[in-house]
Amino acid sequence: MISDWHKSSYSANGANCVEVREHVHGADVRDTVNRDAGHLSVPGGEWVALLAGVRDQV
């Protein structure tokens, strides 16, 4: 199952940011300004590690 694209709740309205959609194999990430340019797919283990690293910085 693939979730819908969504932005972080920390994103300001109208600000340039990225959108994410999660799925069983990981996540896809795209630029909100350039949605038609495609997306970057991140494997599950690497997505979890990225989120853990970001949380450690907050």
Rosetta blueprint (number, residue, H / E / L):
1 M L
2 I L
3 S L
4 D L
5 W L
6 H E
7 K L
8 S L
9 S L
10 Y L
11 S L
12 A L
13 N L
14 G L
15 A L
16 N L
17 C L
18 V E
19 E E
20 V E
21 R E
22 E E
23 H E
24 V L
25 H L
26 G E
27 A E
28 D E
29 V E
30 R E
31 D E
32 T L
33 V L
34 N L
35 R H
36 D H
37 A H
38 G L
39 H L
40 L E
41 S E
42 V E
43 P E
44 G H
45 G H
46 E H
47 W H
48 V H
49 A H
50 L H
51 L H
52 A H
53 G H
54 V H
55 R H
56 D H
57 Q H
58 V L
